[in-house]
């Protein structure tokens, strides 16, 4: 008689999880939308790097080939599409991003217009778990030291404070406000959590890009009277307001 060896049954664990993703909203014609996206990436080349992205396809009627071309063009820009919302049935299938739904928007503002350009929508969204998670208290991130060129700080949970310099080519993305106790020469994107009161403060303004709630200004469009000064930036309506503090 042979005794069969019965191994204990392997259990599988399933969990609901909430995470932060960015939602891109393509618009037709796609050539113009990509031109705006490329303009944004020139100013903030690492904004979408290694971050999950969802495509919002509501109102975008395109054929399957054009959709595949869209995904390929995003991939060449190092933008990873993890899912798609409100896509037509013809755009759903094997080897295409899965359909997601139930996301909870945490940014109230779409990217606005600046210098006659419409920037691509980059609204932060928390994807839904089986039950809505309890909101975690806002947390502040403190950085003692300088941010070097090429460094990127992503902190959607709250404010970011840098006791030092933010070099040209460095980037800060924060859910709340950003405080820089030094020269700000890089890029700052504040308020991605949807906070209408998010602000940017710096001791010495020489920024490449300043953005709150999706509305942005660049070094080229900034009033030169603010250069090198202590500065506060806030969002009023769909316009950034700058105020010298010295």
Backbone as JSON, one array per atom type, in Angstrom:
{
  "sequence": "XXXXXXXXXXXXXXXXXXXXXXXXXXXXXXXXXXXXXXXXXXXXXXXXXXXXXXXXXXXXXXXXXXXXXXXXXXXXXXXXXXXXXXXXXXXXXXXXXXXXXXXXXXXXXXXXXXXXXXXXXXXXXXXXXXXXXXXXXXXXXXXXXXXXXXXXXXXXXXXXXXXXXXXXXXXXXXXXXXXXXXXXXXXXXXXXXXXXXXXXXXXXXXXXXXXXXXXXXXXXXXXXXXXXXXXXXXXXXXXXXXXXXX",
  "N": [[0.87, -1.19, 0.0], [0.53, 2.22, -0.83], [1.33, 5.27, 0.63], [-0.09, 8.33, 0.2], [1.29, 11.53, 0.07], [0.04, 14.32, 1.53], [0.05, 17.64, 1.14], [-0.21, 20.61, 3.13], [-2.96, 22.8, 2.48], [-2.44, 25.56, 0.38], [-2.81, 28.93, 1.18], [-4.42, 31.85, -0.1], [-4.03, 35.28, -0.09], [-6.02, 38.15, -0.28], [-6.3, 41.59, -0.81], [-7.72, 44.85, -0.46], [-6.5, 47.89, -1.76], [-5.45, 51.26, -1.59], [-4.05, 53.69, -3.72], [-1.92, 56.29, -5.02], [-2.31, 57.76, -8.13], [-1.65, 59.27, -11.33], [-3.8, 61.02, -13.48], [-4.16, 61.23, -16.85], [-5.65, 63.16, -19.34], [-6.31, 62.79, -22.45], [-6.92, 64.78, -25.39], [-8.61, 65.65, -28.41], [-7.42, 67.38, -31.31], [-4.95, 64.75, -31.23], [-2.35, 65.4, -31.89], [-1.98, 68.09, -31.2], [-2.42, 67.87, -28.46], [-0.28, 66.25, -27.67], [1.79, 68.0, -28.27], [1.42, 69.94, -26.28], [1.84, 68.32, -24.05], [4.54, 67.61, -24.45], [5.71, 70.1, -24.16], [5.24, 70.51, -21.46], [6.79, 68.42, -20.4], [9.33, 69.2, -21.11], [9.79, 71.25, -19.32], [9.43, 69.93, -16.93], [10.79, 67.25, -16.76], [10.89, 64.82, -15.32], [8.45, 64.39, -14.19], [6.43, 62.4, -14.58], [7.91, 60.17, -14.34], [8.45, 56.8, -13.49], [6.0, 56.66, -12.21], [2.63, 55.64, -11.56], [0.11, 55.84, -14.06], [-3.1, 56.77, -15.19], [-5.3, 56.68, -17.94], [-7.79, 58.87, -18.93], [-10.42, 58.47, -20.9], [-12.88, 59.49, -21.62], [-15.07, 60.87, -23.92], [-13.17, 60.88, -25.92], [-13.0, 59.79, -28.95], [-11.55, 57.42, -30.74], [-9.94, 55.25, -33.13], [-8.86, 51.79, -32.8], [-6.2, 51.41, -33.73], [-5.18, 54.03, -33.6], [-5.35, 54.35, -30.88], [-3.52, 52.44, -29.93], [-1.25, 53.6, -31.01], [-1.22, 55.94, -29.5], [-0.71, 54.92, -26.91], [1.82, 53.83, -27.4], [3.27, 56.16, -28.02], [3.18, 57.48, -25.58], [4.62, 55.65, -24.03], [7.14, 55.9, -25.17], [7.79, 58.32, -24.13], [8.34, 57.66, -21.6], [6.14, 57.28, -19.95], [4.09, 55.42, -18.03], [1.24, 53.56, -18.5], [-1.14, 52.38, -16.41], [-3.79, 51.76, -16.34], [-7.12, 52.34, -17.69], [-9.79, 54.64, -17.94], [-13.26, 54.9, -18.69], [-13.18, 54.04, -21.37], [-14.07, 53.17, -24.74], [-15.61, 50.07, -25.83], [-14.2, 49.0, -27.92], [-11.6, 49.59, -27.36], [-10.66, 47.97, -25.44], [-9.07, 45.07, -24.36], [-6.97, 42.08, -24.73], [-3.51, 42.61, -23.97], [-3.78, 45.32, -23.73], [-4.19, 48.26, -21.68], [-5.89, 47.62, -18.58], [-9.36, 48.15, -17.69], [-10.25, 50.53, -15.28], [-12.12, 51.7, -12.46], [-14.08, 53.79, -10.26], [-12.3, 55.41, -8.98], [-11.12, 57.89, -6.68], [-11.13, 61.2, -6.9], [-8.58, 63.45, -5.95], [-7.7, 65.9, -6.51], [-8.78, 69.06, -7.19], [-8.49, 70.75, -9.31], [-7.98, 71.07, -12.76], [-5.19, 71.08, -14.99], [-4.32, 74.32, -15.91], [-4.34, 77.11, -18.21], [-1.44, 78.64, -19.52], [0.59, 81.1, -20.76], [-0.68, 80.86, -23.2], [-0.75, 78.15, -23.69], [-2.22, 74.96, -23.3], [-1.85, 72.89, -20.72], [-1.26, 69.35, -20.19], [-3.76, 67.43, -18.51], [-3.14, 66.5, -15.23], [-4.28, 65.21, -12.97], [-4.27, 64.15, -9.69], [-5.23, 60.97, -8.47], [-6.78, 58.75, -6.24], [-6.91, 55.37, -6.45], [-9.75, 53.25, -6.12], [-10.3, 51.13, -3.33], [-11.76, 48.06, -2.0], [-13.36, 49.05, 0.02], [-13.78, 52.48, 0.81], [-10.78, 53.95, 1.92], [-9.82, 55.23, 5.15], [-9.08, 58.64, 5.5], [-5.74, 59.56, 5.74], [-3.88, 61.4, 8.16], [-2.43, 64.53, 7.26], [1.0, 64.66, 6.46], [4.16, 66.09, 7.06], [7.14, 66.61, 5.21], [10.51, 66.93, 5.88], [13.53, 68.25, 4.76], [16.82, 68.39, 5.32], [19.25, 70.06, 3.94], [20.73, 70.44, 0.65], [19.02, 70.12, -2.52], [20.14, 68.43, -5.28], [20.83, 68.89, -8.81], [18.73, 67.0, -10.91], [17.67, 65.46, -8.87], [14.58, 64.35, -7.45], [11.75, 64.99, -5.53], [8.95, 63.47, -4.28], [6.02, 63.9, -2.66], [3.04, 63.31, -1.9], [1.48, 63.35, 0.39], [1.5, 65.6, 2.02], [2.96, 68.7, 3.22], [6.15, 70.01, 2.06], [9.29, 70.81, 3.27], [12.28, 72.39, 2.72], [15.39, 72.86, 3.97], [17.6, 74.46, 2.73], [19.14, 74.65, -0.52], [17.48, 74.44, -3.7], [18.49, 73.1, -6.5], [18.99, 74.01, -9.98], [17.22, 71.99, -12.23], [16.42, 70.2, -10.31], [13.54, 68.86, -8.58], [10.42, 69.3, -6.9], [7.5, 67.77, -5.8], [4.5, 68.16, -4.26], [1.81, 67.34, -2.01], [0.72, 69.31, -0.44], [1.77, 72.47, 0.71], [4.91, 74.07, -0.2], [8.01, 74.82, 1.19], [10.94, 76.58, 0.92], [13.93, 77.19, 2.28], [16.1, 78.76, 1.17], [17.88, 79.21, -1.95], [15.71, 78.88, -4.65], [15.95, 77.25, -7.47], [15.1, 75.27, -9.11], [12.28, 73.21, -10.0], [8.96, 73.46, -8.77], [6.05, 71.88, -7.76], [3.08, 72.22, -6.32], [0.3, 71.38, -4.12], [-0.98, 69.07, -5.21], [-2.73, 67.37, -4.01], [-5.12, 68.54, -4.01], [-5.6, 70.64, -2.3], [-6.86, 73.82, -1.79], [-5.53, 75.84, -0.55], [-2.83, 75.56, -0.79], [0.55, 76.65, -0.94], [3.56, 78.23, -2.15], [6.68, 78.93, -0.84], [9.71, 80.7, -0.83], [13.13, 81.6, -0.19], [14.84, 82.76, -1.96], [14.07, 83.55, -5.09], [14.46, 81.92, -8.03], [13.28, 80.26, -9.83], [12.71, 77.56, -12.16], [10.22, 76.59, -12.8], [7.01, 77.12, -11.42], [4.21, 75.79, -9.85], [0.83, 75.42, -8.92], [-1.96, 73.56, -8.1], [-2.21, 72.86, -10.74], [-1.98, 75.12, -12.32], [0.52, 77.02, -13.84], [3.63, 78.84, -13.96], [6.55, 79.88, -15.72], [10.13, 80.42, -15.73], [10.62, 82.1, -17.87], [8.22, 83.48, -18.17], [7.85, 84.8, -15.81], [7.63, 87.77, -13.86], [10.4, 89.8, -13.9], [11.08, 91.39, -11.78], [10.75, 89.96, -9.49], [12.83, 88.22, -9.33], [15.33, 86.58, -7.5], [14.35, 87.37, -5.07], [12.73, 87.07, -1.82], [9.85, 85.08, -1.7], [6.3, 84.55, -1.99], [3.9, 82.33, -3.28], [0.66, 81.88, -4.42], [-2.53, 80.38, -5.26], [-5.15, 81.89, -6.9], [-8.28, 81.59, -7.96], [-7.96, 80.85, -11.27], [-5.38, 81.65, -11.54], [-1.97, 82.31, -10.78], [-0.7, 84.03, -8.02], [1.87, 86.2, -7.14], [3.91, 87.3, -4.48], [6.18, 89.47, -3.08], [8.25, 89.03, -0.26], [10.18, 90.5, 0.93]],
  "CA": [[0.0, 0.0, 0.0], [1.3, 3.46, -0.93], [0.75, 6.39, 1.37], [0.02, 9.61, -0.53], [1.66, 12.67, 0.92], [-0.88, 15.44, 1.32], [0.61, 18.88, 1.67], [-1.26, 21.53, 3.61], [-3.5, 23.67, 1.44], [-1.84, 26.9, 0.34], [-3.83, 29.98, 1.26], [-4.21, 33.04, -0.91], [-4.48, 36.48, 0.59], [-6.46, 39.23, -1.15], [-6.49, 42.83, -0.08], [-8.0, 46.09, -1.17], [-5.45, 48.86, -1.47], [-5.58, 52.57, -2.21], [-2.77, 54.26, -4.1], [-1.98, 57.54, -5.76], [-1.93, 57.7, -9.54], [-1.92, 60.49, -12.08], [-4.75, 60.83, -14.56], [-3.94, 62.04, -18.05], [-6.88, 63.28, -20.12], [-6.02, 63.19, -23.83], [-7.97, 65.49, -26.11], [-8.41, 65.7, -29.86], [-6.56, 66.4, -32.0], [-3.88, 64.25, -30.39], [-1.08, 66.08, -32.21], [-1.91, 69.29, -30.35], [-2.3, 67.46, -27.06], [1.1, 65.81, -27.45], [2.64, 69.19, -28.27], [1.31, 70.52, -24.94], [2.51, 67.39, -23.14], [5.99, 67.73, -24.62], [6.11, 71.38, -23.56], [5.28, 70.29, -20.01], [7.91, 67.53, -20.07], [10.57, 69.98, -21.23], [9.95, 72.02, -18.08], [9.42, 69.02, -15.79], [10.99, 65.98, -17.47], [10.75, 63.63, -14.47], [7.18, 64.47, -13.48], [5.71, 61.13, -14.65], [8.87, 59.06, -14.32], [8.24, 55.74, -12.51], [4.74, 56.88, -11.5], [1.48, 55.04, -12.25], [-0.71, 56.79, -14.81], [-4.37, 56.3, -15.72], [-5.83, 57.49, -19.04], [-9.22, 59.18, -18.91], [-10.75, 58.49, -22.33], [-14.24, 59.96, -21.84], [-15.19, 61.87, -24.97], [-12.11, 60.74, -26.92], [-13.41, 58.72, -29.86], [-10.48, 57.08, -31.68], [-9.88, 53.85, -33.53], [-7.92, 50.96, -32.04], [-4.83, 51.68, -34.16], [-4.79, 55.32, -33.03], [-5.19, 54.15, -29.44], [-2.23, 51.78, -29.75], [-0.22, 54.61, -31.29], [-1.21, 56.82, -28.33], [0.0, 54.23, -25.84], [3.22, 53.74, -27.78], [3.88, 57.48, -27.91], [3.37, 57.73, -24.14], [5.7, 54.79, -23.55], [8.42, 56.5, -25.6], [8.03, 59.45, -23.23], [8.54, 57.05, -20.27], [4.9, 57.39, -19.19], [3.53, 54.08, -17.9], [-0.21, 53.56, -18.33], [-1.52, 51.21, -15.63], [-5.2, 51.47, -16.53], [-7.86, 53.31, -18.5], [-11.15, 54.91, -17.5], [-14.27, 55.34, -19.64], [-12.79, 53.73, -22.75], [-15.06, 52.41, -25.49], [-15.34, 48.63, -25.83], [-13.22, 48.66, -28.96], [-10.26, 49.89, -26.86], [-10.42, 47.08, -24.31], [-8.75, 43.72, -24.79], [-5.65, 41.58, -24.33], [-2.33, 43.42, -24.27], [-4.12, 46.73, -23.58], [-4.38, 48.57, -20.26], [-7.19, 47.2, -18.07], [-10.3, 49.2, -17.3], [-10.37, 50.8, -13.85], [-13.24, 52.58, -12.15], [-14.28, 54.03, -8.84], [-11.24, 56.24, -8.39], [-11.54, 59.04, -5.9], [-10.3, 62.34, -7.26], [-8.08, 64.22, -4.82], [-7.25, 67.2, -6.98], [-9.98, 69.69, -7.7], [-8.19, 71.61, -10.44], [-7.25, 70.56, -13.92], [-4.13, 72.0, -15.37], [-4.88, 75.47, -16.62], [-3.62, 77.65, -19.35], [-0.38, 79.59, -19.22], [1.31, 81.52, -21.96], [-1.38, 80.41, -24.38], [-0.63, 76.71, -23.85], [-3.01, 74.14, -22.41], [-1.01, 71.79, -20.23], [-2.02, 68.11, -20.06], [-4.32, 67.24, -17.18], [-2.37, 65.56, -14.41], [-5.0, 65.2, -11.73], [-3.96, 63.0, -8.84], [-6.41, 60.2, -8.13], [-6.55, 57.55, -5.45], [-7.75, 54.3, -6.97], [-10.63, 52.78, -5.05], [-10.21, 49.77, -2.79], [-13.08, 47.48, -1.8], [-14.07, 50.05, 0.81], [-12.95, 53.7, 0.82], [-9.91, 54.0, 3.09], [-9.89, 56.43, 5.95], [-8.06, 59.61, 5.12], [-4.62, 59.64, 6.68], [-3.54, 62.78, 8.47], [-1.36, 65.08, 6.43], [2.33, 64.56, 7.05], [5.14, 67.01, 6.47], [8.46, 66.06, 4.93], [11.57, 67.9, 6.11], [14.79, 67.88, 4.12], [17.92, 69.23, 5.78], [20.31, 69.99, 2.96], [20.42, 70.91, -0.69], [18.6, 69.19, -3.56], [21.01, 68.58, -6.43], [20.22, 68.75, -10.13], [18.33, 65.63, -11.21], [16.93, 64.88, -7.75], [13.14, 64.6, -7.48], [11.07, 64.67, -4.29], [7.52, 63.27, -4.48], [5.4, 63.73, -1.35], [1.64, 63.71, -2.04], [0.78, 63.28, 1.65], [1.47, 66.85, 2.77], [3.89, 69.77, 2.89], [7.57, 69.73, 1.96], [10.14, 71.91, 3.71], [13.69, 72.18, 2.4], [16.29, 73.8, 4.61], [18.73, 74.43, 1.82], [18.94, 75.14, -1.89], [16.93, 73.53, -4.71], [19.29, 73.45, -7.66], [18.39, 73.91, -11.3], [17.09, 70.59, -12.63], [15.78, 69.45, -9.23], [12.08, 68.99, -8.63], [9.62, 68.95, -5.72], [6.07, 67.6, -6.04], [3.94, 68.04, -2.91], [0.37, 67.4, -1.89], [0.38, 70.58, 0.19], [2.63, 73.62, 0.42], [6.36, 73.85, -0.28], [8.81, 75.88, 1.8], [12.36, 76.44, 0.58], [14.73, 78.17, 3.02], [17.32, 78.89, 0.38], [17.62, 79.58, -3.34], [14.88, 77.95, -5.41], [16.33, 77.35, -8.87], [14.5, 74.16, -9.85], [10.84, 73.21, -10.28], [8.11, 73.13, -7.63], [4.65, 71.63, -8.07], [2.43, 72.1, -5.01], [-1.15, 71.26, -4.1], [-1.54, 68.01, -6.05], [-3.78, 66.68, -3.25], [-6.36, 69.29, -4.18], [-5.73, 71.68, -1.3], [-6.93, 75.14, -2.41], [-4.7, 76.79, 0.2], [-1.41, 75.24, -0.95], [1.36, 77.8, -1.35], [5.0, 78.02, -2.32], [7.49, 79.97, -0.22], [11.15, 80.52, -1.0], [13.93, 82.72, 0.29], [15.49, 83.4, -3.11], [13.31, 83.02, -6.22], [15.09, 81.81, -9.35], [12.71, 78.97, -10.21], [12.45, 77.21, -13.56], [8.77, 76.42, -12.93], [6.21, 77.13, -10.21], [2.89, 75.27, -10.21], [-0.09, 75.09, -7.85], [-3.26, 73.16, -8.6], [-2.19, 72.7, -12.18], [-1.67, 76.39, -13.0], [1.96, 77.17, -13.7], [4.4, 79.87, -14.64], [7.93, 79.49, -15.93], [11.11, 81.5, -15.55], [10.49, 83.02, -18.97], [7.01, 84.29, -18.05], [7.79, 85.45, -14.51], [8.06, 89.16, -13.76], [11.8, 89.8, -13.48], [11.26, 92.13, -10.53], [10.72, 89.01, -8.39], [14.0, 87.35, -9.36], [16.27, 86.7, -6.4], [13.71, 87.89, -3.87], [11.94, 86.17, -1.0], [8.6, 85.08, -2.48], [5.15, 83.7, -1.7], [3.07, 82.07, -4.46], [-0.62, 81.27, -4.08], [-3.48, 80.25, -6.37], [-6.42, 82.6, -6.77], [-9.03, 81.25, -9.16], [-7.11, 80.11, -12.21], [-4.18, 82.48, -11.74], [-1.0, 82.34, -9.7], [-0.38, 85.36, -7.51], [3.18, 86.26, -6.54], [4.07, 88.41, -3.54], [7.53, 89.58, -2.51], [8.21, 89.07, 1.2], [11.27, 91.32, 1.46]],
  "C": [[0.9, 1.24, 0.0], [0.58, 4.57, -0.16], [0.98, 7.69, 0.59], [0.34, 10.72, 0.45], [0.77, 13.85, 0.58], [-0.28, 16.68, 1.97], [-0.5, 19.79, 2.15], [-1.68, 22.48, 2.49], [-2.88, 25.06, 1.53], [-2.95, 27.94, 0.35], [-3.43, 31.16, 0.38], [-4.8, 34.23, -0.17], [-4.84, 37.56, -0.43], [-6.71, 40.46, -0.3], [-6.96, 43.93, -1.02], [-6.93, 47.1, -0.8], [-5.71, 50.16, -2.23], [-4.19, 53.09, -2.55], [-2.97, 55.53, -4.9], [-1.51, 57.32, -7.18], [-2.19, 59.06, -10.16], [-2.84, 60.16, -13.24], [-4.42, 61.79, -15.69], [-5.21, 62.01, -18.89], [-6.55, 63.73, -21.54], [-7.2, 63.92, -24.45], [-7.6, 65.53, -27.59], [-8.26, 67.14, -30.32], [-5.36, 66.01, -31.14], [-2.55, 64.93, -30.66], [-0.91, 67.32, -31.34], [-1.75, 68.95, -28.89], [-0.88, 67.0, -26.75], [2.06, 66.99, -27.46], [2.62, 69.86, -26.9], [2.01, 69.64, -23.91], [4.02, 67.52, -23.23], [6.5, 69.03, -24.03], [6.19, 71.26, -22.04], [6.5, 69.46, -19.62], [9.25, 68.23, -20.23], [10.84, 70.71, -19.92], [10.06, 71.11, -16.86], [9.59, 67.59, -16.3], [10.78, 64.74, -16.63], [9.39, 63.55, -13.79], [6.45, 63.12, -13.46], [6.64, 59.93, -14.52], [8.57, 58.1, -13.17], [6.99, 55.96, -11.66], [3.6, 56.22, -12.26], [0.6, 56.11, -12.86], [-1.96, 56.09, -15.31], [-4.8, 57.24, -16.84], [-7.33, 57.66, -18.87], [-9.65, 59.41, -20.37], [-12.19, 58.95, -22.6], [-14.25, 61.05, -22.91], [-14.12, 61.81, -26.03], [-12.45, 59.54, -27.79], [-12.31, 58.49, -30.89], [-10.54, 55.61, -32.0], [-8.8, 53.11, -32.74], [-6.48, 51.25, -32.42], [-4.33, 53.0, -33.57], [-4.56, 55.21, -31.53], [-3.86, 53.46, -29.14], [-1.08, 52.76, -30.01], [-0.09, 55.59, -30.12], [-0.44, 56.19, -27.19], [1.49, 54.12, -26.14], [3.94, 55.07, -27.64], [4.11, 57.86, -26.45], [4.52, 56.91, -23.59], [7.05, 55.35, -23.96], [8.78, 57.72, -24.76], [8.19, 58.98, -21.79], [7.35, 57.29, -19.37], [4.22, 56.04, -19.2], [2.03, 54.16, -17.64], [-0.62, 52.27, -17.63], [-2.98, 50.83, -15.82], [-5.87, 52.58, -17.32], [-9.27, 53.43, -17.94], [-12.0, 55.34, -18.68], [-13.85, 55.16, -21.1], [-13.93, 52.97, -23.44], [-14.65, 50.95, -25.55], [-14.28, 48.24, -26.85], [-11.79, 48.88, -28.5], [-9.89, 49.02, -25.66], [-10.14, 45.68, -24.83], [-7.39, 43.29, -24.31], [-4.54, 42.53, -24.79], [-2.63, 44.92, -24.28], [-4.34, 47.02, -22.1], [-5.77, 48.18, -19.78], [-8.06, 48.4, -17.7], [-10.32, 49.32, -15.78], [-11.53, 51.75, -13.65], [-13.3, 52.8, -10.66], [-13.19, 54.84, -8.19], [-11.81, 57.45, -7.69], [-10.62, 60.2, -6.19], [-9.86, 63.1, -6.03], [-7.46, 65.53, -5.26], [-8.42, 67.88, -7.66], [-9.74, 70.47, -8.97], [-7.52, 70.85, -11.55], [-6.16, 71.55, -14.26], [-4.68, 73.1, -16.24], [-4.01, 75.93, -17.75], [-2.58, 78.66, -18.88], [0.36, 79.87, -20.5], [0.66, 80.99, -23.23], [-1.31, 78.92, -24.61], [-1.54, 76.01, -22.87], [-2.18, 72.95, -21.99], [-1.85, 70.53, -20.1], [-2.54, 67.96, -18.65], [-3.53, 66.19, -16.44], [-2.98, 65.51, -13.03], [-4.65, 63.96, -10.93], [-5.23, 62.3, -8.42], [-6.01, 59.03, -7.26], [-7.46, 56.46, -5.98], [-8.5, 53.63, -5.83], [-10.27, 51.37, -4.62], [-11.62, 49.25, -2.6], [-13.95, 48.4, -0.96], [-13.18, 51.28, 0.87], [-12.1, 53.74, 2.07], [-10.11, 55.29, 3.87], [-8.74, 57.36, 5.57], [-6.98, 59.67, 6.18], [-4.31, 61.1, 6.97], [-2.37, 63.25, 7.62], [-0.04, 65.02, 7.17], [3.26, 65.51, 6.32], [6.47, 66.29, 6.29], [9.48, 67.17, 5.07], [12.88, 67.39, 5.51], [15.85, 68.88, 4.59], [19.08, 69.08, 4.8], [19.81, 70.42, 1.59], [19.88, 69.77, -1.57], [19.44, 69.46, -4.81], [20.24, 68.43, -7.73], [19.94, 67.29, -10.42], [17.59, 64.95, -10.09], [15.46, 65.27, -7.83], [12.54, 64.13, -6.17], [9.57, 64.61, -4.58], [6.88, 62.99, -3.14], [3.94, 64.18, -1.41], [0.88, 63.78, -0.72], [0.69, 64.62, 2.39], [2.49, 67.85, 2.28], [5.32, 69.25, 2.77], [8.34, 70.98, 2.37], [11.6, 71.54, 3.43], [14.51, 73.27, 3.08], [17.59, 73.74, 3.82], [18.32, 74.93, 0.45], [18.34, 74.03, -2.75], [17.57, 73.91, -6.04], [18.48, 73.37, -8.95], [18.37, 72.45, -11.74], [16.53, 69.7, -11.54], [14.3, 69.75, -9.21], [11.45, 68.55, -7.32], [8.16, 68.88, -6.13], [5.43, 67.31, -4.69], [2.42, 68.08, -2.95], [-0.1, 68.72, -1.3], [1.3, 71.7, -0.25], [4.1, 73.21, 0.38], [7.06, 75.07, 0.29], [10.28, 75.61, 1.48], [13.12, 77.56, 1.27], [16.11, 78.25, 2.38], [16.94, 79.3, -1.03], [16.79, 78.48, -4.01], [15.17, 78.16, -6.9], [15.67, 76.28, -9.75], [13.01, 74.34, -10.06], [10.08, 72.78, -9.03], [6.68, 73.01, -8.1], [3.96, 71.33, -6.76], [0.93, 71.87, -5.19], [-1.73, 70.15, -4.94], [-2.6, 67.2, -5.32], [-5.11, 67.41, -3.34], [-6.57, 70.39, -3.17], [-5.77, 73.06, -1.96], [-6.02, 76.16, -1.75], [-3.21, 76.51, 0.07], [-0.66, 76.47, -1.46], [2.81, 77.36, -1.55], [5.71, 79.22, -1.71], [8.96, 79.68, -0.53], [11.88, 81.78, -0.58], [14.57, 83.47, -0.87], [14.9, 82.79, -4.38], [14.1, 83.1, -7.53], [14.57, 80.54, -10.04], [12.55, 78.81, -11.72], [10.95, 77.08, -13.81], [8.15, 76.43, -11.55], [4.79, 76.74, -10.58], [2.09, 74.96, -8.96], [-1.43, 74.72, -8.48], [-3.34, 73.06, -10.1], [-1.9, 73.97, -12.95], [-0.2, 76.7, -12.78], [2.49, 78.4, -14.42], [5.84, 79.38, -14.74], [8.85, 80.69, -15.73], [10.95, 82.55, -16.64], [9.3, 83.97, -18.82], [6.93, 85.06, -16.74], [8.29, 86.89, -14.58], [9.47, 89.2, -13.17], [12.05, 90.58, -12.2], [11.25, 91.2, -9.31], [11.98, 88.16, -8.31], [14.94, 87.65, -8.2], [15.65, 87.17, -5.09], [13.02, 86.77, -3.08], [10.49, 86.25, -1.48], [7.56, 84.15, -1.85], [4.33, 83.57, -2.98], [1.81, 81.38, -3.99], [-1.51, 81.23, -5.31], [-4.76, 80.99, -6.02], [-7.21, 82.39, -8.05], [-8.18, 80.38, -10.06], [-5.84, 80.88, -12.52], [-3.27, 82.38, -10.53], [-0.69, 83.78, -9.32], [0.95, 85.3, -6.79], [3.26, 87.48, -5.63], [5.46, 88.38, -2.94], [7.4, 89.75, -0.99], [9.34, 89.89, 1.79], [11.18, 92.73, 0.92]]
}
